[in-house]
Amino acid sequence: MTVLQASPNSIFVINEHIVTGEGVSFTPSPNTSGLFEKGIPDTIVIHFTAGSSLTSSVNVLTDPDSGVSAHFAVGRNGNIVQMLPTNKVAWHAGESHFEGRSGLNKYSIGIELDNAGQLKKKSDGTYESWFGKKYEKNEVFEARKSNQHAVGYWHEYTDIQISRALVLCKTLCEYYQISKIVGHEEIAPTRKVDPGPAFPMQKFKELPLHLERVAVLIESKEMGPQRKEHDEFQHNLARPAKKVANVCANALNVRKGPDTSFPTVESSLEKGEILRVLEKQGEWAKVSFTKVGWVNTAYIHEVTEKSPFKS
């Protein structure tokens, strides 16, 4: 398998339901239920592999005896392996339900990201995966999920891995008119926790919404006033993921501006909740979660996302 570092800003092309581009390869999987019905897929489901490497995960996803498959796997160095044409049903969602539909395999493209998943803190200060590999603190994202009482430890994603996955999703959204991007934990909440709090899920969810707005504006020929917003979105898409932070106060107000004189956007964010840091002004930070607002930096703990490393 190729291990060359791929460019985060590569352009992907879909031809006969196969994606081509720099750092993209195809390793066929026999694990499919056949073709999607007309008008499908309309959803993308994001997973982590909970595996030790891109190669090992691809081996499982293409093994005829494994009973699992996915359309894509994205490595920590940005390489992408496609395993099924995107007009064929993969076996990645399992028992799943979302917005009145069951069995999301029938409706969705599955994208797996090479990531060890949830980790266990050891007495020597390292963190261990379920398969026994140890990770240092700078490779770990610490957070409490909304449905968990205790703080958890999660393997970080890499900047280039996120950037490449975003461009892949954008390409798929445009080609198939994808309307939803969801995490595996959203469609199988009693069974799954992936892609976990270390993954910038909100940034991915915004993709189909933005593309839909652009399509409407083009149709109505009102693109001019929205050009700045569109160009800024495209710039942010190609840019590496920004810093993330945990709320370290028991409760935290989010305001409309960088001062206590501004009204609140959201009150009582709970300790451990995850925020994306967009910019800073003095002791205030503009953050993104389900909304965008300003918080005092004294009440958040920043975690700088680590640089990419080869799988």
ABEGO torsion letter per residue (X at the ends): XBABBBBAABBBBBBGGBBBEBGBBBBBBABBAEBBBBGOBABBBBBBAGBABAAAAAAAAABAAAGBBBABBBBAAGBBBBABBAABBBBAAEBBBBGGBBGAAAABBBBBBBBAEBBBBBAAGBBBBAAGBBBBAAABBBBBBAABABBBBBBBBBAAAAAAAAAAAAAAAAAAGBABBBBAAAABAAABAOAEAABBAAAAAAAAAAAAAAAAAAAAGAAAAAAAAAAAAAAAAABBBBBBBBBABABBBBBABBBAABBBABBGBBBGBBBBBABBBEABBBBBBABBBBBBAAABBBBBBBBBBBX
